[in-house]
Amino acid sequence: MREIESIKELRNKTGAGIMECKLAFKEAGGDLDKAIDLLRKKGLMKARRVSARVTKEGRIESYVHMHNKIGVLVEVNCETDFVAKCDDFKQFTKDLAMQIAACNPLYIKREDIPNEVIEKEKDIIKSQITDKPEEIKDKIAEGKLKKYFEEICLLDQRFIKDEKITIGDYLNSVIAKIKENIVIRRFVRFQVGEEIKEENVS
């Protein structure tokens, strides 16, 4: 019974097929976390194979939260109108809109961050480290920059519904499941009373 429940959980978390989940669970010796890692790696490889495909379809999802004080619009693209209308894709876009509302990312991915922003943050971090050699400062700064990216980049953020995975992991699992390329194109987040910010574009 436990094995069946674990296989169901594997399928829900990774989007993999039943047989893939059974094989991964067996390969991992019954260790659920190891099986998830195995399937995520396979999902990432599948995602990379389709990442060059053109995405001209998709949907714009909206979400309003906290007594109309926070609102989000996010555009997510896929390859076909059929996928744009499927439940898995719709659920993904809804989850993204909720994630953006809750966690307020500034960028979609690390590559979107201007170099001057990264360098400025790195300088701030290093200026706070006064008792270490320069090479140690660099290593500490790299570690803290990783945490910084996890806060401000949507794909690096922990998924609010399952903190064991990132939004990037979630995206790859959906790509592996529906077998189409998916691109988070852009988003905008409104909060009553805040300063106007530029739109986030991938």
Backbone as a chain_set.jsonl record, in Angstrom:
{"seq": "MREIESIKELRNKTGAGIMECKLAFKEAGGDLDKAIDLLRKKGLMKARRVSARVTKEGRIESYVHMHNKIGVLVEVNCETDFVAKCDDFKQFTKDLAMQIAACNPLYIKREDIPNEVIEKEKDIIKSQITDKPEEIKDKIAEGKLKKYFEEICLLDQRFIKDEKITIGDYLNSVIAKIKENIVIRRFVRFQVGEEIKEENVS", "coords": {"N": [[0.829, -1.202, 0.0], [1.928, 1.235, 0.838], [3.856, 1.577, -1.135], [2.297, 1.998, -3.425], [1.065, 4.417, -2.759], [3.328, 6.027, -2.639], [4.171, 5.977, -5.291], [2.036, 7.295, -6.494], [2.394, 9.803, -5.35], [4.88, 10.443, -6.422], [4.161, 10.717, -9.099], [2.41, 12.908, -8.984], [4.135, 14.939, -8.131], [6.113, 15.104, -10.087], [5.048, 14.783, -12.614], [5.539, 12.632, -14.199], [5.003, 9.489, -16.006], [3.12, 6.541, -14.951], [4.572, 4.087, -15.222], [7.184, 5.08, -15.438], [7.444, 6.178, -12.896], [7.236, 3.893, -11.279], [9.542, 2.482, -12.049], [11.534, 4.335, -11.31], [11.143, 4.455, -8.55], [11.805, 1.871, -7.838], [14.48, 1.818, -8.712], [15.546, 3.639, -6.96], [15.555, 2.264, -4.663], [13.296, 2.265, -3.054], [13.353, 4.686, -1.819], [11.782, 7.641, -1.497], [12.506, 10.394, -1.873], [14.922, 10.163, -3.314], [13.944, 8.936, -5.601], [12.308, 10.959, -6.594], [14.268, 12.851, -7.222], [15.62, 11.467, -9.271], [13.614, 11.351, -11.246], [13.177, 14.043, -11.671], [15.576, 14.829, -12.825], [15.422, 13.444, -15.219], [13.174, 14.682, -16.231], [14.138, 17.276, -16.554], [15.975, 16.873, -18.602], [14.235, 16.186, -20.666], [12.851, 18.58, -20.84], [14.867, 20.285, -21.748], [15.236, 19.298, -24.295], [13.023, 20.203, -25.687], [13.113, 22.904, -25.454], [13.844, 24.715, -27.441], [11.774, 25.032, -29.15], [9.231, 26.937, -30.834], [7.039, 29.183, -29.191], [3.946, 30.265, -29.488], [1.388, 30.289, -28.621], [-0.795, 30.22, -25.711], [-1.672, 31.655, -22.484], [-3.037, 34.396, -20.595], [-2.937, 34.847, -17.26], [-4.751, 35.879, -14.37], [-4.747, 37.174, -11.018], [-6.141, 38.106, -7.965], [-5.657, 39.296, -4.728], [-5.957, 39.411, -1.111], [-8.207, 41.206, -0.258], [-8.485, 42.77, -2.577], [-6.072, 44.189, -2.669], [-3.684, 43.352, -3.73], [-2.672, 42.507, -6.987], [-2.144, 40.417, -9.861], [-0.854, 39.881, -13.134], [0.059, 37.476, -15.455], [1.821, 36.261, -18.246], [1.97, 33.279, -19.967], [3.468, 31.168, -22.257], [2.911, 28.606, -24.754], [3.162, 25.887, -27.151], [0.901, 25.086, -28.644], [-2.629, 25.715, -29.183], [-4.251, 23.785, -28.153], [-2.863, 22.729, -25.898], [-2.795, 25.07, -24.401], [-5.341, 25.181, -23.469], [-5.59, 23.026, -21.822], [-5.989, 21.284, -18.664], [-3.71, 20.927, -16.999], [-1.931, 22.903, -17.874], [-3.418, 25.226, -17.41], [-3.659, 25.072, -14.612], [-1.0, 25.372, -13.895], [-0.481, 28.033, -14.704], [-2.216, 29.401, -13.004], [-1.122, 28.758, -10.512], [1.337, 30.03, -10.795], [0.573, 32.744, -10.881], [-0.435, 33.055, -8.287], [1.909, 32.525, -6.858], [3.535, 34.693, -7.591], [2.056, 36.784, -6.522], [2.263, 36.177, -3.788], [5.049, 36.024, -3.245], [6.43, 38.031, -4.548], [8.465, 38.295, -6.775], [11.176, 39.86, -8.588], [12.274, 39.419, -11.034], [12.163, 37.074, -13.809], [14.112, 35.075, -14.373], [17.605, 34.411, -13.535], [19.24, 35.385, -15.565], [17.949, 37.623, -16.419], [18.554, 39.669, -14.733], [20.117, 42.785, -14.514], [23.637, 43.296, -15.017], [24.842, 45.308, -13.518], [23.224, 45.472, -11.293], [23.678, 43.016, -10.026], [26.436, 43.231, -9.507], [26.454, 45.432, -7.803], [25.038, 44.421, -5.598], [26.775, 42.382, -4.869], [29.037, 43.868, -4.112], [28.011, 45.185, -1.881], [27.583, 43.032, -0.151], [30.226, 42.075, 0.174], [31.391, 44.29, 1.381], [30.456, 44.113, 3.896], [31.877, 42.151, 5.043], [34.605, 42.072, 6.863], [36.798, 40.836, 8.017], [38.079, 38.861, 6.538], [40.134, 37.195, 4.025], [40.447, 38.265, 0.532], [39.76, 36.264, -1.362], [38.195, 34.561, 0.161], [36.141, 36.255, 0.811], [34.966, 36.491, -1.705], [33.935, 33.895, -2.109], [32.063, 33.72, -0.018], [30.393, 35.783, -0.77], [29.374, 34.767, -3.197], [27.832, 32.646, -2.25], [25.901, 34.037, -0.772], [24.777, 35.54, -2.777], [23.452, 33.577, -4.202], [21.333, 32.993, -2.467], [20.098, 35.43, -2.617], [19.256, 35.446, -5.296], [17.345, 33.435, -5.096], [15.386, 34.74, -3.768], [14.566, 36.896, -5.413], [14.21, 36.0, -8.046], [11.837, 34.448, -10.029], [11.934, 31.75, -11.076], [13.804, 30.599, -9.39], [12.663, 30.642, -6.927], [11.203, 29.005, -4.059], [8.474, 26.839, -4.418], [5.305, 27.817, -3.355], [3.337, 25.982, -2.708], [4.655, 23.621, -2.394], [7.461, 23.359, -0.89], [9.674, 21.816, -1.329], [10.415, 21.897, -3.905], [11.476, 24.063, -6.631], [10.136, 26.854, -8.548], [11.219, 26.607, -11.051], [11.719, 23.829, -11.131], [9.083, 22.925, -11.056], [8.091, 24.007, -13.456], [9.648, 22.508, -15.31], [8.657, 19.955, -14.796], [6.045, 20.135, -15.722], [6.479, 20.666, -18.435], [7.691, 18.227, -19.141], [5.542, 16.545, -18.75], [3.428, 17.41, -20.482], [4.745, 17.552, -22.827], [5.432, 19.746, -24.43], [7.048, 22.846, -25.243], [7.261, 25.38, -22.779], [7.041, 28.732, -21.869], [7.609, 31.226, -19.525], [6.604, 34.281, -20.062], [6.236, 37.044, -19.263], [5.435, 39.191, -16.467], [3.359, 41.17, -14.295], [3.0, 42.84, -11.236], [0.754, 44.262, -9.038], [0.403, 46.363, -6.249], [-1.525, 47.976, -3.909], [-0.728, 51.289, -3.202], [2.044, 51.069, -3.531], [5.205, 51.995, -5.111], [5.417, 52.67, -8.629], [6.633, 50.171, -10.786], [8.867, 48.953, -13.369], [7.638, 46.831, -16.0], [8.063, 43.297, -15.839], [9.91, 41.457, -18.041], [10.639, 38.598, -19.949]], "CA": [[0.0, 0.0, 0.0], [2.804, 2.406, 0.902], [4.499, 1.741, -2.438], [1.305, 2.584, -4.337], [0.914, 5.82, -2.373], [4.556, 6.718, -3.024], [4.162, 6.11, -6.755], [1.075, 8.36, -6.776], [3.04, 11.058, -4.967], [5.899, 10.69, -7.446], [3.483, 11.175, -10.314], [1.877, 14.244, -8.724], [5.22, 15.907, -7.966], [7.011, 15.181, -11.238], [4.346, 14.732, -13.892], [5.991, 11.457, -14.961], [4.026, 8.425, -16.158], [3.081, 5.513, -13.909], [5.689, 3.146, -15.377], [8.413, 5.801, -15.092], [7.47, 6.306, -11.438], [7.519, 2.563, -10.719], [10.953, 2.173, -12.303], [12.361, 5.244, -10.503], [10.988, 4.042, -7.155], [12.587, 0.639, -7.702], [15.881, 2.185, -8.879], [15.955, 4.384, -5.769], [15.487, 1.362, -3.508], [12.165, 2.61, -2.197], [13.567, 6.01, -1.212], [10.93, 8.569, -2.245], [13.25, 11.604, -2.253], [15.858, 9.796, -4.379], [13.136, 8.673, -6.795], [11.908, 12.281, -7.101], [15.463, 13.432, -7.845], [15.853, 10.761, -10.532], [12.607, 11.756, -12.223], [13.379, 15.465, -11.996], [16.695, 14.9, -13.765], [14.898, 13.004, -16.512], [12.265, 15.742, -16.672], [14.961, 18.393, -16.991], [16.522, 16.516, -19.903], [13.14, 16.304, -21.624], [12.565, 20.009, -20.988], [15.924, 20.877, -22.567], [15.073, 18.86, -25.682], [11.938, 20.945, -26.346], [13.215, 24.316, -25.089], [14.08, 25.561, -28.604], [10.557, 25.123, -29.967], [8.56, 28.238, -30.816], [5.833, 29.232, -28.356], [3.116, 31.386, -29.93], [0.085, 30.192, -27.969], [-0.689, 30.372, -24.258], [-2.766, 32.354, -21.817], [-2.73, 35.405, -19.591], [-3.648, 34.508, -16.019], [-4.853, 36.971, -13.404], [-5.015, 36.779, -9.634], [-6.322, 39.232, -7.047], [-5.498, 38.749, -3.38], [-5.981, 40.294, 0.064], [-9.208, 42.273, -0.321], [-8.181, 43.62, -3.742], [-4.892, 45.022, -2.41], [-2.597, 42.846, -4.577], [-3.138, 41.891, -8.223], [-1.077, 39.904, -10.73], [-1.092, 39.387, -14.486], [1.228, 36.746, -15.941], [1.669, 35.647, -19.559], [2.712, 32.027, -20.12], [3.301, 30.705, -23.636], [3.134, 27.197, -25.109], [3.263, 25.717, -28.595], [-0.381, 24.874, -29.319], [-3.853, 26.154, -28.523], [-4.765, 22.614, -27.42], [-2.223, 22.703, -24.584], [-3.195, 26.286, -23.675], [-6.663, 24.955, -22.883], [-5.606, 21.818, -20.991], [-6.063, 21.545, -17.218], [-2.368, 21.032, -16.402], [-1.377, 24.208, -18.218], [-4.206, 26.223, -16.679], [-3.288, 25.012, -13.196], [0.342, 25.94, -13.777], [-0.559, 29.496, -14.774], [-2.867, 29.871, -11.769], [-0.129, 28.641, -9.434], [2.335, 31.085, -11.005], [0.003, 34.027, -10.482], [-0.466, 33.05, -6.822], [3.306, 32.6, -6.409], [3.989, 36.073, -7.786], [1.355, 37.608, -5.537], [2.742, 35.878, -2.434], [6.506, 36.122, -3.048], [6.9, 39.29, -5.14], [9.751, 38.256, -7.486], [11.468, 41.032, -9.413], [12.684, 38.944, -12.353], [11.766, 35.695, -14.099], [15.288, 34.217, -14.216], [18.84, 35.123, -13.193], [19.785, 36.062, -16.744], [17.229, 38.882, -16.621], [19.053, 40.683, -13.806], [21.218, 43.574, -15.085], [24.938, 43.047, -14.387], [25.143, 46.335, -12.52], [22.474, 45.137, -10.078], [24.4, 41.912, -9.386], [27.711, 43.745, -8.993], [26.164, 46.298, -6.66], [24.68, 43.55, -4.477], [28.006, 41.686, -4.473], [29.867, 44.845, -3.398], [27.392, 45.412, -0.567], [27.862, 41.838, 0.657], [31.667, 42.032, 0.492], [31.717, 45.401, 2.287], [30.028, 43.72, 5.242], [32.83, 41.134, 5.507], [35.824, 42.868, 7.083], [37.889, 40.095, 8.654], [38.419, 37.696, 5.725], [40.9, 37.47, 2.795], [39.601, 38.597, -0.611], [39.209, 35.055, -1.995], [37.132, 34.067, 1.047], [35.025, 37.189, 0.621], [34.307, 36.148, -2.97], [33.158, 32.661, -1.911], [30.916, 34.058, 0.831], [29.5, 36.612, -1.587], [28.693, 33.894, -4.153], [26.809, 31.921, -1.511], [24.811, 34.956, -0.42], [24.11, 35.908, -4.018], [22.529, 32.479, -4.522], [20.142, 33.223, -1.644], [19.486, 36.634, -3.177], [18.542, 35.02, -6.493], [16.185, 32.647, -4.67], [14.368, 35.673, -3.291], [14.066, 37.844, -6.408], [13.972, 35.357, -9.349], [10.686, 33.549, -9.959], [12.298, 30.354, -11.308], [14.623, 30.123, -8.278], [11.892, 30.659, -5.684], [10.55, 27.773, -3.619], [7.049, 26.824, -4.743], [4.561, 28.01, -2.103], [2.517, 24.801, -2.409], [5.556, 22.497, -2.128], [8.759, 24.015, -0.755], [10.762, 20.912, -1.715], [10.774, 22.168, -5.29], [11.458, 25.454, -7.076], [9.247, 27.091, -9.686], [11.913, 26.017, -12.198], [11.434, 22.384, -11.097], [7.665, 22.782, -11.393], [8.0, 24.256, -14.895], [10.209, 21.366, -16.037], [7.768, 18.792, -14.648], [4.893, 20.349, -16.602], [6.992, 20.465, -19.796], [7.885, 16.785, -19.33], [4.24, 15.876, -18.758], [2.615, 17.742, -21.654], [5.624, 17.366, -23.999], [5.531, 20.964, -25.222], [7.82, 23.907, -24.613], [6.497, 26.391, -22.043], [7.872, 29.885, -21.526], [7.002, 32.295, -18.734], [7.018, 35.412, -20.885], [6.315, 38.293, -18.504], [4.417, 39.366, -15.431], [3.312, 42.449, -13.596], [2.361, 42.697, -9.92], [0.291, 45.533, -8.505], [0.045, 46.399, -4.833], [-2.055, 49.297, -3.602], [0.139, 52.166, -2.426], [3.474, 50.931, -3.792], [5.727, 52.767, -6.233], [5.282, 52.015, -9.935], [7.859, 49.523, -11.251], [8.823, 48.531, -14.77], [7.118, 45.484, -16.252], [9.077, 42.244, -15.913], [9.833, 40.8, -19.336], [11.669, 37.573, -20.138]], "C": [[0.867, 1.259, 0.0], [3.474, 2.675, -0.439], [3.554, 2.401, -3.431], [1.132, 4.074, -4.05], [2.139, 6.63, -2.782], [4.608, 6.956, -4.526], [3.185, 7.209, -7.183], [1.684, 9.726, -6.472], [4.117, 11.443, -5.974], [5.271, 11.274, -8.707], [2.98, 12.614, -10.15], [2.979, 15.302, -8.699], [6.052, 16.116, -9.224], [6.306, 15.202, -12.589], [4.737, 13.537, -14.749], [4.873, 10.418, -15.046], [4.15, 7.37, -15.057], [4.28, 4.578, -13.997], [7.019, 3.811, -15.029], [8.56, 5.915, -13.58], [7.807, 4.979, -10.767], [9.0, 2.224, -10.869], [11.88, 3.034, -11.445], [12.321, 4.844, -9.034], [11.814, 2.792, -6.874], [14.082, 0.951, -7.77], [16.42, 2.888, -7.64], [15.869, 3.539, -4.502], [14.383, 1.713, -2.529], [12.305, 3.946, -1.492], [12.838, 7.049, -2.07], [11.697, 9.791, -2.739], [14.234, 11.318, -3.383], [15.114, 9.56, -5.694], [12.682, 9.985, -7.43], [13.081, 12.938, -7.818], [15.744, 12.792, -9.201], [14.884, 11.232, -11.615], [12.751, 13.213, -12.611], [14.515, 15.632, -13.002], [16.243, 14.485, -15.161], [13.976, 14.059, -17.099], [13.022, 16.941, -17.197], [15.545, 18.109, -18.367], [15.453, 16.628, -20.994], [12.837, 17.768, -21.916], [13.594, 20.67, -21.897], [15.751, 20.517, -24.036], [14.012, 19.68, -26.416], [12.065, 22.454, -26.153], [13.425, 25.255, -26.279], [12.827, 25.741, -29.468], [9.864, 26.475, -29.779], [7.273, 28.154, -30.005], [5.024, 30.472, -28.726], [1.71, 31.357, -29.332], [0.271, 30.402, -26.463], [-1.877, 31.081, -23.669], [-2.211, 33.421, -20.876], [-3.6, 35.104, -18.383], [-3.655, 35.719, -15.097], [-5.147, 36.418, -12.017], [-5.107, 38.038, -8.779], [-6.408, 38.684, -5.633], [-5.681, 39.84, -2.325], [-6.908, 41.5, -0.111], [-8.888, 43.293, -1.413], [-7.013, 44.564, -3.519], [-3.692, 44.596, -3.255], [-3.214, 42.177, -5.808], [-1.977, 41.499, -9.104], [-1.643, 39.566, -12.105], [0.188, 38.683, -14.935], [0.902, 36.113, -17.288], [2.573, 34.423, -19.641], [2.417, 31.48, -21.508], [3.587, 29.219, -23.78], [3.101, 27.098, -26.633], [1.913, 25.666, -29.301], [-1.55, 25.375, -28.48], [-4.45, 25.017, -27.692], [-4.194, 22.561, -26.01], [-2.644, 23.915, -23.749], [-4.527, 26.101, -22.953], [-6.703, 23.759, -21.937], [-5.488, 22.165, -19.51], [-4.687, 21.731, -16.582], [-1.758, 22.404, -16.652], [-2.106, 25.322, -17.459], [-3.819, 26.258, -15.205], [-1.912, 25.628, -12.964], [0.296, 27.464, -13.789], [-1.22, 30.084, -13.529], [-1.89, 29.842, -10.595], [0.942, 29.727, -9.557], [1.816, 32.433, -10.527], [-0.062, 34.143, -8.957], [0.938, 33.197, -6.242], [3.81, 34.039, -6.487], [3.33, 37.005, -6.776], [1.955, 37.43, -4.148], [4.202, 36.241, -2.218], [7.171, 37.312, -3.737], [8.282, 39.198, -5.801], [9.938, 39.52, -8.317], [11.808, 40.651, -10.85], [12.186, 37.522, -12.55], [12.936, 34.748, -13.845], [16.528, 35.068, -13.97], [19.378, 35.944, -14.352], [19.115, 37.404, -17.017], [17.769, 40.015, -15.744], [20.19, 41.463, -14.465], [22.513, 43.334, -14.312], [25.252, 44.057, -13.289], [24.41, 46.087, -11.198], [23.199, 44.038, -9.303], [25.698, 42.409, -8.761], [27.509, 44.632, -7.772], [25.848, 45.464, -5.42], [25.915, 42.829, -3.953], [28.915, 42.61, -3.677], [29.336, 45.112, -1.99], [27.716, 44.255, 0.372], [29.317, 41.829, 1.113], [32.068, 43.142, 1.464], [31.353, 45.087, 3.73], [30.946, 42.671, 5.851], [34.196, 41.813, 5.661], [37.026, 42.06, 7.561], [38.308, 38.845, 7.868], [39.282, 38.115, 4.527], [39.952, 37.649, 1.604], [38.971, 37.357, -1.255], [38.088, 34.439, -1.162], [35.906, 34.95, 0.929], [34.229, 36.84, -0.637], [33.419, 34.91, -2.82], [31.908, 32.923, -1.071], [29.887, 34.852, 0.032], [28.723, 35.765, -2.59], [27.562, 33.126, -3.479], [25.615, 32.798, -1.175], [24.065, 35.448, -1.654], [23.103, 34.843, -4.438], [21.221, 32.642, -3.743], [19.366, 34.43, -2.169], [18.674, 36.292, -4.426], [17.271, 34.243, -6.134], [15.05, 33.533, -4.168], [13.75, 36.474, -4.441], [13.767, 37.237, -7.783], [12.872, 34.311, -9.225], [11.089, 32.082, -10.085], [13.129, 29.756, -10.177], [13.846, 30.057, -6.965], [11.339, 29.274, -5.36], [9.047, 27.893, -3.872], [6.239, 26.884, -3.449], [3.699, 26.805, -1.726], [3.357, 23.567, -2.09], [6.978, 23.036, -2.079], [9.949, 23.092, -1.031], [11.233, 21.19, -3.137], [10.762, 23.673, -5.565], [10.424, 25.608, -8.193], [9.884, 26.541, -10.963], [11.682, 24.513, -12.291], [10.003, 22.111, -11.563], [7.467, 22.966, -12.903], [8.496, 23.057, -15.689], [9.31, 20.133, -15.945], [6.545, 18.917, -15.553], [5.3, 20.156, -18.063], [7.137, 18.974, -20.098], [6.544, 16.069, -19.472], [3.468, 16.142, -20.041], [3.4, 17.668, -22.963], [5.568, 18.547, -24.976], [6.408, 21.963, -24.48], [6.877, 24.908, -23.944], [7.45, 27.502, -21.639], [7.061, 30.863, -20.68], [7.483, 33.594, -19.368], [7.216, 36.693, -20.086], [5.248, 38.313, -17.421], [4.458, 40.79, -14.9], [2.518, 42.234, -12.314], [2.014, 44.092, -9.406], [0.003, 45.398, -7.016], [-0.368, 47.829, -4.495], [-1.066, 50.086, -2.74], [1.613, 52.064, -2.717], [3.891, 51.79, -4.972], [5.581, 51.961, -7.519], [6.631, 51.454, -10.353], [7.71, 49.161, -12.713], [8.277, 47.129, -14.867], [8.266, 44.499, -16.361], [8.893, 41.468, -17.201], [10.964, 39.805, -19.468], [12.52, 37.928, -21.342]], "O": [[0.598, 2.217, -0.724], [3.647, 3.826, -0.842], [3.968, 3.271, -4.198], [1.062, 4.89, -4.968], [2.017, 7.775, -3.218], [5.041, 8.016, -4.978], [3.462, 7.964, -8.116], [1.515, 10.679, -7.232], [4.254, 12.611, -6.337], [5.801, 12.214, -9.299], [3.108, 13.433, -11.06], [2.79, 16.419, -9.181], [6.635, 17.184, -9.412], [6.899, 15.594, -13.594], [4.315, 13.436, -15.901], [3.919, 10.453, -14.269], [5.145, 7.315, -14.333], [4.933, 4.3, -12.991], [7.881, 3.193, -14.404], [9.658, 5.769, -13.042], [8.571, 4.941, -9.803], [9.632, 1.738, -9.932], [12.881, 2.548, -10.918], [13.342, 4.888, -8.348], [12.439, 2.666, -5.821], [14.865, 0.417, -6.984], [17.597, 2.758, -7.304], [16.086, 4.041, -3.399], [14.511, 1.49, -1.325], [11.471, 4.302, -0.659], [13.219, 7.306, -3.211], [11.555, 10.183, -3.897], [14.374, 12.123, -4.304], [15.593, 9.936, -6.764], [12.67, 10.115, -8.654], [12.914, 13.513, -8.894], [16.066, 13.485, -10.166], [15.281, 11.48, -12.754], [12.478, 13.583, -13.752], [14.438, 16.458, -13.912], [16.629, 15.096, -16.158], [13.986, 14.308, -18.304], [12.605, 17.561, -18.175], [15.605, 19.004, -19.21], [15.724, 17.099, -22.098], [12.6, 18.157, -23.06], [13.246, 21.515, -22.722], [16.07, 21.312, -24.92], [14.089, 19.839, -27.635], [11.22, 23.209, -26.633], [13.211, 26.461, -26.154], [12.836, 26.527, -30.416], [9.911, 27.069, -28.702], [6.515, 27.19, -30.112], [5.366, 31.588, -28.332], [0.933, 32.293, -29.517], [1.367, 30.722, -26.005], [-2.956, 31.115, -24.261], [-1.067, 33.348, -20.429], [-4.828, 35.105, -18.463], [-2.693, 36.486, -15.048], [-5.719, 35.339, -11.867], [-4.254, 38.922, -8.861], [-7.138, 37.729, -5.368], [-5.572, 41.032, -2.616], [-6.466, 42.649, -0.114], [-9.001, 44.502, -1.212], [-6.967, 45.637, -4.121], [-2.779, 45.392, -3.474], [-4.151, 41.386, -5.695], [-0.94, 42.162, -9.105], [-2.749, 39.041, -12.23], [1.279, 39.237, -14.806], [-0.155, 35.506, -17.459], [3.78, 34.51, -19.415], [1.256, 31.342, -21.893], [4.387, 28.646, -23.041], [3.022, 28.115, -27.322], [1.785, 26.144, -30.428], [-1.479, 25.451, -27.253], [-5.076, 25.255, -26.658], [-4.93, 22.373, -25.041], [-2.828, 23.804, -22.537], [-4.808, 26.772, -21.959], [-7.733, 23.499, -21.314], [-4.952, 23.213, -19.15], [-4.514, 22.595, -15.723], [-1.146, 22.995, -15.763], [-1.479, 26.242, -16.934], [-3.669, 27.329, -14.618], [-1.687, 26.316, -11.969], [0.956, 28.113, -12.978], [-0.821, 31.149, -13.057], [-1.835, 30.774, -9.792], [1.398, 30.277, -8.554], [2.527, 33.176, -9.851], [0.222, 35.204, -8.4], [1.136, 33.905, -5.255], [4.438, 34.536, -5.552], [3.975, 37.907, -6.241], [2.136, 38.401, -3.414], [4.572, 36.712, -1.143], [8.356, 37.567, -3.523], [9.184, 39.947, -5.428], [8.965, 40.17, -8.701], [11.65, 41.455, -11.769], [11.83, 36.841, -11.589], [12.771, 33.728, -13.176], [16.512, 36.283, -14.167], [19.901, 37.043, -14.167], [19.648, 38.229, -17.76], [17.473, 41.185, -15.986], [21.148, 40.85, -14.936], [22.489, 43.185, -13.09], [25.848, 43.717, -12.267], [24.902, 46.44, -10.127], [23.323, 44.11, -8.08], [26.025, 42.058, -7.627], [28.294, 44.591, -6.825], [26.328, 45.76, -4.326], [26.087, 42.68, -2.743], [29.502, 42.194, -2.678], [30.103, 45.248, -1.037], [28.075, 44.46, 1.532], [29.608, 41.604, 2.287], [32.975, 42.961, 2.277], [31.865, 45.704, 4.664], [30.819, 42.336, 7.028], [34.862, 42.091, 4.664], [38.155, 42.548, 7.515], [38.824, 37.888, 8.445], [39.183, 39.249, 4.06], [38.794, 37.235, 1.66], [37.804, 37.379, -1.646], [37.145, 33.865, -1.707], [34.774, 34.467, 0.944], [32.999, 36.884, -0.645], [32.299, 34.872, -3.331], [30.83, 32.413, -1.374], [28.681, 34.629, 0.14], [27.539, 36.011, -2.815], [26.479, 32.968, -4.044], [24.466, 32.369, -1.277], [22.871, 35.738, -1.592], [22.035, 35.158, -4.964], [20.136, 32.453, -4.292], [18.135, 34.442, -2.164], [17.555, 36.774, -4.602], [16.244, 34.383, -6.799], [13.892, 33.118, -4.149], [12.541, 36.708, -4.447], [13.133, 37.892, -8.61], [12.968, 33.394, -8.408], [10.641, 31.251, -9.295], [13.16, 28.536, -10.015], [14.326, 29.473, -5.993], [11.048, 28.478, -6.252], [8.434, 28.919, -3.575], [6.467, 26.084, -2.541], [3.366, 26.624, -0.554], [2.836, 22.578, -1.575], [7.631, 23.156, -3.116], [11.099, 23.527, -0.974], [12.321, 20.769, -3.529], [10.134, 24.449, -4.845], [9.906, 24.621, -8.715], [9.18, 26.066, -11.855], [11.475, 23.976, -13.379], [9.747, 21.2, -12.35], [6.767, 22.183, -13.545], [7.84, 22.63, -16.64], [9.212, 19.359, -16.897], [6.063, 17.919, -16.089], [4.56, 19.556, -18.842], [6.757, 18.511, -21.174], [6.426, 15.102, -20.224], [2.911, 15.217, -20.632], [2.828, 17.712, -24.052], [5.647, 18.366, -26.191], [6.503, 21.935, -23.253], [5.822, 25.238, -24.487], [8.538, 27.241, -21.127], [5.968, 31.276, -21.066], [8.649, 33.961, -19.222], [8.246, 37.355, -20.215], [4.286, 37.546, -17.46], [5.451, 41.505, -15.04], [1.5, 41.542, -12.304], [2.865, 44.979, -9.347], [-0.584, 44.406, -6.585], [0.368, 48.776, -4.77], [-0.626, 49.617, -1.691], [2.388, 52.878, -2.215], [3.051, 52.257, -5.742], [5.615, 50.731, -7.502], [7.647, 52.146, -10.294], [6.602, 49.069, -13.24], [8.424, 46.328, -13.945], [9.32, 44.822, -16.91], [7.834, 40.884, -17.43], [12.112, 40.111, -19.145], [13.449, 37.194, -21.679]]}, "num_chains": 1, "name": "protein.A"}
